[in-house]
Every structure is written in C-alpha cells, then in structure tokens.
Amino acid sequence: MKKGILGKKLGMTQIFDENGKVVPVTVIEAGPCVVVQKKTVEKDGYDAVQVAYADVREKLLNKPKKGHFTKAGVAFKKFIREFRLEDIEGYEIGQEIKANVFEVGEKVDVSGVSKGKGFQGTIKRWNAHRGPMSHGSKFHRAVGSMGASSDPSRTFKSKRMPGHMGNVNTTVLNLQIAKVMPEKNIILIKGGVPGPNKGFVVIRNTVKA
C-alpha cells in the first residue's frame, strides 16, 4: 500500500544493530502532518491527498494559502505536498498522519532540496579531470575544449560547463528505515538524505520493489 509523510531533517547520528554493528542514520522529525485536501478522479482527474506540515504564523502566508487552510479547518502550515495513493477512502480532512505510518525495515525514497554550493567549476561540479600541475602547462583547472570550431561552430546543449551547483530537488532511492519512535515523531533512516539540517523532506514508499 502506498503511503508517505512529510518531515524535517534534524541531522545524523549512529545506532547499534542487533549484531552490535554501528549503523549511520539520519534523524528525521516525521510529522505530525495533517490532511488538508482530498482529490478524486471525478473532480480533479486523479486520486490524491494533500498533506501539510510545520506550523507557521498567519502573517507569513498569502491570501490563497490562508483561504485554503481556513476552508479545511486546520491550522496554518508551511510545507504542503501531495501523495497519489491507490485508496484515499481511509483519509479525512483534518486527520493527522504520524511517524508510525512506517515500520522498521521498510524501504523508502527520500526527497529534499540539496545544499547549494554556489558557482562552481567543472572539476567540482562534474568531476572533470584537471590538467598537469607543472608550471609550464599553464592549464590546471580550466574547462578545456568546448567542441569543434568549424562544424557545428557551436557548443552543444547540455554541455557540462561551470555554473550554479546544488539547490535542486534531489531524491535518494531505496533507503531503509532503521528505527521508528512514534512518541517523539522521529524516524531514523539508514544512510544520508538530501538537504541541510532543518531542511524539509518527503518520505515515500520506494519505487524499487
């Protein structure tokens, strides 16, 4: 059954498994989230539930969002996402979704906005090779050849060049849930997930069965 939850990355730590091995985990504050809207095939063309997380002050929201939350009768939230589910009958507007929606051992995909690195060269951005570091070469970390000069007399689209790195939506697939602490709204996920500490993340069932 498809399911998902919104959360906030708190940082990384380590735990010990049943064999005494150290397991690096990411600590995520998962929920509680609230259902803001139900979308149906008849009205919207597809089945989905809209979920919101993280309280926010009223003055920080625009009028459309205020009206959206007021119509649903729920508190103002900062982070909103949709989950397309096979069956939405079990969800009602205003219902809370908590960390216990997932269990230990389940595989999940985690999405978040990666850390911004600013403007970077091709070596850091694309793992390009550098030139020889001797003094005579005068070519160390430059871009190098852009392509042929006469034909086609242009640089091909999507050429790997220097530019802005990071700050894009990124998904890490097939991570495993190491521990669930529903009383604290905490989920521990084995390995790293995208984004900085306090960054919002989306946890879904993995697409890799």
C-alpha positions in Angstrom: 0.0 0.0 0.0 1.3 3.4 -1.0 1.9 5.9 1.8 4.0 9.0 2.7 4.8 11.6 5.2 6.5 15.0 5.4 9.3 15.8 7.8 12.3 17.8 8.8 15.9 16.6 8.7 17.5 17.1 12.2 21.0 15.7 11.5 22.9 12.4 11.6 23.9 10.1 14.3 24.7 6.4 14.7 23.0 3.4 16.4 23.9 -0.2 17.0 22.0 -3.1 15.4 21.3 -6.5 16.9 24.7 -7.7 15.9 26.5 -4.8 17.6 27.5 -3.1 14.3 27.4 0.7 14.1 24.7 1.9 11.7 24.9 5.6 10.5 21.4 7.1 10.4 19.7 10.3 9.5 17.3 11.6 12.2 14.0 12.9 10.7 11.2 14.6 12.6 8.3 13.0 10.7 5.0 14.7 11.3 2.6 15.0 12.7 1.1 16.0 9.4 -2.5 17.0 8.7 -4.7 16.2 5.7 -5.7 19.5 4.0 -7.5 18.3 0.9 -8.7 15.1 -0.8 -8.6 14.9 -4.6 -10.7 12.5 -6.5 -10.9 11.2 -10.1 -14.4 12.7 -10.5 -13.5 16.2 -9.5 -9.7 16.5 -10.2 -8.9 13.7 -12.6 -6.8 11.7 -10.1 -6.9 10.3 -6.5 -4.6 12.1 -4.0 -4.4 13.5 -0.6 -2.8 16.9 0.1 -0.8 16.9 3.4 0.7 19.8 5.3 3.4 20.0 8.0 5.2 22.6 10.3 3.1 25.4 12.0 3.7 28.9 10.6 2.5 32.3 11.6 -0.5 33.7 9.7 1.3 36.9 8.6 3.8 34.7 6.7 1.1 33.2 4.4 -0.5 34.8 1.4 -4.3 35.1 1.0 -4.8 32.0 -1.2 -3.0 29.8 1.3 -4.8 31.3 4.2 -8.1 30.6 2.5 -7.1 27.0 1.7 -6.3 26.2 5.3 -9.4 28.1 6.6 -11.6 26.1 4.3 -10.1 22.8 5.5 -10.5 24.0 9.1 -6.9 23.2 10.0 -4.0 25.3 11.5 -1.7 27.2 9.1 1.2 25.1 7.9 4.4 25.9 6.0 5.1 22.8 3.9 2.5 21.3 1.6 2.8 18.2 -0.7 0.5 15.7 -2.4 0.6 12.0 -2.3 -1.1 10.0 -5.1 -2.5 6.9 -3.3 -4.3 3.8 -4.5 -7.0 4.3 -1.9 -7.9 7.6 -0.2 -11.1 6.4 1.5 -9.2 5.9 4.8 -8.2 9.6 4.9 -10.4 12.5 6.1 -9.7 16.3 6.0 -8.1 17.3 9.4 -6.8 13.8 10.0 -3.3 13.5 11.5 -0.6 11.3 9.9 2.2 10.3 12.3 5.5 8.6 12.2 4.1 5.2 12.9 2.7 5.0 9.4 6.1 3.4 8.5 7.7 0.4 10.1 11.3 -0.7 10.8 12.8 -2.4 7.7 10.6 -0.8 5.1 12.3 0.7 2.1 11.6 4.4 1.2 12.6 7.1 -1.2 13.5 10.5 0.5 13.3 13.8 -1.5 14.7 17.1 -0.4 16.4 20.2 -1.7 20.1 19.6 -1.9 22.6 22.0 -0.3 23.5 25.0 -2.5 27.2 25.2 -3.5 27.1 28.5 -5.4 29.0 28.9 -8.7 31.5 26.0 -9.2 33.9 24.9 -11.9 33.7 21.7 -13.9 36.1 19.8 -11.6 33.8 20.2 -8.5 30.5 20.3 -10.4 31.0 17.4 -12.9 34.1 15.6 -11.6 36.2 16.6 -14.6 39.9 15.9 -14.8 42.4 18.6 -14.1 45.4 19.4 -16.3 49.0 18.8 -15.3 50.1 20.8 -12.3 53.6 21.6 -13.6 54.4 25.3 -14.1 54.9 25.1 -17.9 51.5 23.7 -18.8 49.5 26.8 -17.7 46.4 24.6 -17.8 45.3 23.4 -14.3 41.6 23.7 -13.6 40.2 25.3 -16.8 37.3 23.9 -18.7 39.2 22.6 -21.7 37.8 22.0 -25.2 34.2 23.1 -25.9 33.9 21.1 -29.1 34.8 21.5 -32.8 35.4 25.1 -34.1 34.2 24.8 -37.7 31.5 22.2 -37.6 29.0 22.7 -36.0 30.5 26.0 -34.9 28.6 26.0 -31.6 28.6 24.3 -28.2 26.0 21.5 -27.9 23.1 22.0 -25.5 23.6 20.4 -22.0 27.4 20.6 -22.3 29.0 20.2 -18.9 30.1 23.7 -18.0 30.8 25.8 -14.9 27.7 27.1 -13.2 25.4 27.0 -10.2 25.7 23.8 -8.2 23.2 22.3 -5.8 19.9 23.8 -4.5 17.8 21.4 -6.6 15.2 18.8 -5.7 17.0 15.5 -5.1 15.7 12.0 -4.3 17.7 9.2 -2.8 16.2 5.9 -3.6 15.8 2.6 -1.7 16.8 3.7 1.8 15.9 1.5 4.8 14.1 2.6 7.9 16.3 1.7 10.9 14.0 2.8 13.8 10.7 4.4 14.4 9.9 6.4 17.6 6.2 7.5 17.2 6.1 9.0 20.7 8.7 11.6 19.6 7.6 11.8 16.0 11.1 10.5 15.0 12.2 8.2 12.1 15.8 7.0 11.8 16.8 6.2 8.2 19.9 4.3 7.4 22.3 6.5 5.4 22.2 10.1 4.3 19.3 12.1 2.8 19.4 15.3 0.7 19.5 18.8 2.2 20.8 20.7 5.2 19.8 20.2 8.8 16.3 21.7 9.4 15.5 21.2 5.7 12.1 19.7 4.7 12.0 16.2 3.3 9.3 14.0 1.7 9.3 10.3 2.6 7.5 7.8 0.3 7.4 4.1 -0.4 10.3 3.2 -2.7 9.6 2.8 -6.4 12.2 -0.1 -6.4 10.3 -3.1 -5.1 
